[in-house]
Amino acid sequence: MSSVVTTYHQRVAQEKRALIVAAATALFLELGYDRTSLARIAERSGVSRATLFKQFPSKAALFDAIVTESWSTADEGEPPPAGNVVDGLGAIGHRYAELLSRPQMTDLFRIVIAELPRFPELAHAQFSHGKMPYFESVRGYLLAEHEAGTVRIEDVDVAATQFLGMISNYVFWPKLLVPDWEVSAVRIAQVVDEAVKTIAARYGASGASGE
């Protein structure tokens, strides 16, 4: 019985956390980071101030949570195993495109850009807790493929930047500037596929590109 009660309380806490994060994101966009108080966030999310402060003692902690959740994926874990660069990059590319297609990712970048002059620490949080860990996971995968002999890459930082950039430059950045920018699922799949083929053609070891 106690395990059932514990599970119930955990579920309620997670639901309240989601409400708080959603309310904070909306208010940061509407009012700006500086003008949004934790009390206002508690009111908008429908939770008590005590509940909010228990989970997030500061706005900085709450923003960190927004960053972390924006960059989280449903299939979080280790990168694909090395051995087939086409399949591995395909899985990573589709995961990345799905991340960039989420409305909360666009919201996060808009908050950071709007508040950058006054709160540069938000940009640092976005970079260190979100973008950089994701980049490092892709870099680590390409390094593993290089060590396995499936690709020959002298600079994995450049290769990872090239791969992610080919996807984000079509899927994400136009949407950040043009509110009604939409890319179909078919087109996204095509963009990812072309990015994979480009990297495999550029760096694939002879007979080891996965084709």
C-alpha positions as CSV (number, residue, x, y, z in Angstrom):
1,M,0.0,0.0,0.0
2,S,2.8,2.4,0.9
3,S,4.4,1.9,-2.6
4,V,1.0,2.9,-4.2
5,V,0.8,6.0,-2.0
6,T,4.4,6.9,-2.9
7,T,3.8,6.4,-6.6
8,Y,0.7,8.6,-6.4
9,H,2.6,11.4,-4.6
10,Q,5.4,11.2,-7.2
11,R,2.9,11.5,-10.0
12,V,1.2,14.5,-8.4
13,A,4.6,16.2,-7.9
14,Q,5.5,15.6,-11.5
15,E,2.2,17.0,-12.7
16,K,2.6,20.1,-10.6
17,R,6.2,20.5,-11.8
18,A,5.0,20.4,-15.4
19,L,2.3,23.0,-14.6
20,I,4.9,25.3,-13.0
21,V,7.4,25.0,-15.9
22,A,4.7,25.7,-18.4
23,A,3.4,28.7,-16.5
24,A,6.9,30.1,-16.0
25,T,7.7,29.7,-19.7
26,A,4.5,31.5,-20.7
27,L,5.1,34.3,-18.2
28,F,8.8,34.8,-19.2
29,L,7.6,35.2,-22.8
30,E,4.7,37.6,-21.8
31,L,6.4,39.8,-19.2
32,G,10.1,39.1,-19.4
33,Y,12.3,37.3,-16.9
34,D,12.8,40.3,-14.6
35,R,9.1,41.2,-14.3
36,T,8.0,37.6,-13.6
37,S,7.9,36.7,-9.9
38,L,7.8,33.3,-8.4
39,A,4.5,34.3,-6.7
40,R,3.0,35.2,-10.1
41,I,4.2,31.8,-11.5
42,A,2.6,30.0,-8.5
43,E,-0.7,31.8,-9.2
44,R,-0.6,31.1,-12.9
45,S,0.2,27.4,-12.4
46,G,-2.4,26.9,-9.7
47,V,-0.1,25.6,-7.1
48,S,0.7,27.1,-3.7
49,R,3.8,29.2,-3.1
50,A,5.1,26.6,-0.7
51,T,4.8,23.9,-3.4
52,L,6.6,26.1,-5.9
53,F,9.4,27.1,-3.5
54,K,9.9,23.4,-2.5
55,Q,10.6,22.5,-6.1
56,F,12.2,25.7,-7.3
57,P,13.8,27.9,-4.6
58,S,14.8,30.6,-7.2
59,K,13.9,31.8,-10.7
60,A,17.4,30.7,-11.8
61,A,16.6,27.1,-10.7
62,L,13.3,27.3,-12.5
63,F,15.0,28.5,-15.7
64,D,17.5,25.7,-15.5
65,A,14.6,23.2,-15.3
66,I,13.0,24.8,-18.5
67,V,16.4,24.4,-20.3
68,T,16.8,20.8,-19.1
69,E,13.3,19.8,-20.1
70,S,13.4,21.5,-23.4
71,W,16.5,19.5,-24.4
72,S,15.3,16.2,-22.9
73,T,14.3,13.4,-25.3
74,A,11.9,10.5,-24.9
75,D,14.7,8.0,-25.6
76,E,17.4,9.6,-23.5
77,G,20.5,7.5,-22.8
78,E,23.7,6.5,-24.5
79,P,24.2,7.4,-28.2
80,P,23.7,4.6,-30.7
81,P,26.5,2.0,-30.7
82,A,29.3,2.5,-33.2
83,G,29.5,0.3,-36.3
84,N,27.0,1.7,-38.8
85,V,27.3,5.5,-39.2
86,V,24.3,5.8,-41.5
87,D,21.9,4.1,-39.0
88,G,23.5,5.8,-36.0
89,L,23.4,9.3,-37.5
90,G,19.9,8.7,-38.8
91,A,18.7,7.9,-35.2
92,I,20.5,11.0,-33.8
93,G,19.3,13.2,-36.6
94,H,15.6,12.3,-36.3
95,R,15.9,12.8,-32.5
96,Y,17.5,16.2,-33.0
97,A,14.8,17.3,-35.5
98,E,12.1,16.2,-33.1
99,L,13.7,18.3,-30.3
100,L,13.9,21.4,-32.5
101,S,10.3,21.0,-33.7
102,R,8.9,21.4,-30.2
103,P,7.3,24.7,-29.4
104,Q,9.1,24.8,-26.0
105,M,12.4,24.9,-27.8
106,T,11.5,27.9,-29.8
107,D,10.1,29.5,-26.6
108,L,13.4,28.9,-24.8
109,F,15.5,30.5,-27.5
110,R,13.2,33.5,-27.6
111,I,13.4,34.0,-23.9
112,V,17.2,33.8,-24.0
113,I,17.5,36.2,-26.9
114,A,15.1,38.8,-25.4
115,E,16.8,38.8,-22.0
116,L,20.4,38.5,-23.2
117,P,21.4,42.2,-22.6
118,R,20.2,42.2,-19.0
119,F,20.6,38.5,-18.0
120,P,23.5,36.9,-19.8
121,E,23.5,34.2,-17.3
122,L,20.4,32.8,-19.0
123,A,22.3,32.3,-22.2
124,H,25.1,30.6,-20.2
125,A,22.6,28.3,-18.6
126,Q,21.0,27.4,-21.9
127,F,24.4,26.7,-23.4
128,S,25.9,24.7,-20.5
129,H,22.8,22.7,-19.5
130,G,21.2,22.2,-22.8
131,K,23.0,22.7,-26.1
132,M,26.5,21.8,-25.0
133,P,25.6,18.4,-23.4
134,Y,23.6,17.5,-26.5
135,F,26.5,18.5,-28.7
136,E,28.9,16.5,-26.6
137,S,26.8,13.4,-27.0
138,V,26.9,13.7,-30.8
139,R,30.6,14.4,-30.7
140,G,31.2,11.3,-28.6
141,Y,29.2,9.2,-31.0
142,L,31.3,10.4,-34.0
143,L,34.5,9.8,-32.0
144,A,33.4,6.3,-31.3
145,E,32.7,5.7,-35.0
146,H,36.2,7.1,-35.8
147,E,37.8,4.7,-33.3
148,A,35.8,1.8,-34.7
149,G,37.1,2.6,-38.2
150,T,33.8,3.3,-39.8
151,V,34.7,7.0,-40.4
152,R,37.9,9.0,-40.6
153,I,37.4,12.3,-38.9
154,E,40.3,14.6,-38.0
155,D,38.1,17.1,-36.1
156,V,35.0,15.7,-34.5
157,D,33.9,19.1,-33.3
158,V,33.7,20.4,-36.8
159,A,31.9,17.2,-38.0
160,A,29.3,17.3,-35.3
161,T,28.7,21.0,-36.0
162,Q,28.3,20.3,-39.7
163,F,25.8,17.5,-39.1
164,L,23.6,19.4,-36.5
165,G,23.8,22.6,-38.5
166,M,22.5,21.0,-41.7
167,I,19.4,20.0,-39.7
168,S,18.9,23.1,-37.5
169,N,19.4,25.5,-40.4
170,Y,16.3,24.2,-42.1
171,V,14.1,22.9,-39.3
172,F,14.7,25.4,-36.5
173,W,16.2,28.8,-37.3
174,P,13.6,30.0,-39.9
175,K,10.9,29.1,-37.4
176,L,12.5,31.2,-34.7
177,L,12.3,34.2,-37.0
178,V,9.0,33.4,-38.9
179,P,6.2,32.5,-36.5
180,D,4.2,30.6,-39.1
181,W,7.1,28.6,-40.5
182,E,6.2,25.0,-40.9
183,V,8.1,22.0,-42.2
184,S,6.3,18.8,-43.0
185,A,7.3,15.5,-41.4
186,V,8.2,14.2,-44.9
187,R,10.4,17.2,-45.5
188,I,12.1,16.8,-42.1
189,A,12.9,13.2,-42.8
190,Q,14.4,14.2,-46.2
191,V,16.5,16.9,-44.6
192,V,17.9,14.4,-42.0
193,D,18.5,11.8,-44.6
194,E,20.5,14.2,-46.7
195,A,22.5,15.4,-43.7
196,V,23.4,11.7,-42.9
197,K,24.4,11.0,-46.5
198,T,26.6,14.1,-46.6
199,I,28.5,13.2,-43.5
200,A,28.8,9.6,-44.5
201,A,30.1,10.6,-48.0
202,R,32.6,13.2,-46.5
203,Y,34.0,11.1,-43.7
204,G,33.0,7.4,-44.3
205,A,35.9,5.0,-44.5
206,S,36.0,3.0,-47.7
207,G,33.4,0.3,-47.6
208,A,32.4,1.2,-44.0
209,S,29.8,4.0,-44.4
210,G,27.0,1.6,-43.5
211,E,25.6,1.4,-47.1
